[in-house]
Amino acid sequence: MILSSRKGNKPYLLGLNIHQLEDFAKCNGQDAFRGRQIHEWLYKKGVKSLDQITVLPKAWRYQLIQEGFFAGRLREASRYLSNDGTLKLLLETVDNEIIEAVGIPTRDRLTVCISSQIGCPMQCRFCATGKSGFQRSLEVNEIIDQILSLREVLNRRPSNIVFMGMGEPLLNIEAVLDSIYCMNKDLEIGQRRITLSTVGILNTLPQLAELARERLGKVQFTLALSLHAPNQGLRESIIPSAKAYPLKTLIEDCRHYLDVTGRRVSFEYILLGDLNDQMEHAEELADLLSGFQSHVNLIAYNPIAEEAFKRPSTFRIKQFMSVLERQGLAVSLRASRGLDQNAACGQLRRQYASFHKGV
């Protein structure tokens, strides 16, 4: 078995770029064009097994399979289609874990929301994912498969990718950056159409720009910081990990990221009814971000059974937005999708696990 061209000695070919696949073919006694054929069938045709790449010599296909190589695709465990067209897929890994991926179609675009980990160690109180604990980080092929699977089911090319599914991307940063490279070069999705959402990990943001530049050549993806509170005390009450990352330091790190990359930071703010949606919270948030090139993305809370948080009223949402806009902040409200299928991140995975595994 020749693994010299496979990073980390993993047997999955999905996630390798065209040059790596050319090297893989040559290392296995084949011409370089065989690697280009594998690349086309993996990324354009979306084959699920090496045996489906019929342009390859049959003997070599058999040899690769016998030696333990895989395309690296996952099995669809279940799918849920909401009334508004939002599609959530549950995908099963080779070690029988479940990943969530969501396709959000509109007339002009298909946004794909993907996971970077199985479960999440951050335990944000408003998020269903953390309630199931943390299993492991995802490999590059498992991240890319989510995009391919939604592309196949919806029969539509994804236009935008957001790392806003299960997990904390900065705790799996190498695989996430390698995945962004793959999306950009192999799936031909522009970096400006990719968003990386993080709750913030101490001592990680200052290095993110440099590491991304090293891996990607240039940094054009959007960094979205899950803020959710305008002060340290309130943030700690809903995001336990915030205790280790003072808000003042977090904002300074975001300003440093902007200085290094030239890319404005997007701040996500989940509005929790009667908790962080008061007018004084909006004023405090405006002061916190004053003079900072940024964008605030407001999100109305999607209820989960384990917490008593509630969605804010439409009137309160409009008031909150109005305060930020009067202070000169760029602000938008994310449309809620998939509510009829309990599509908040992690909910369907937990339901599936409860039914199939008795968890």
Protein Blocks (a to p, Z undefined) as FASTA:
>chain_A
ZZklpghiiabfghpafklmmmmmmmnopafklmmmmmmmmmmnopabfklmmmbcfklm
mmmmmnopafhiacdfbdcddfkopacdddddfkopacdddddddfkbccddddfbecjf
klpakbmklmnopfbdcdfklmmmmmmmmmmmnopacfbdcdfbgcjfklmmmmmmmmmm
mmmmmnopafklpccddebiahklmmmmmmmmmmnopacbdcdddfkpabfklmmmmmmk
lmmmcfklmmmmmmmmmmmnopacdddddddehklmcfklmmmmmmmmgoiacddddddd
dddfkbccdcddfklmmmmmmmmmmnopacdddddehklnopaghklmmmmmmmmnoZZ
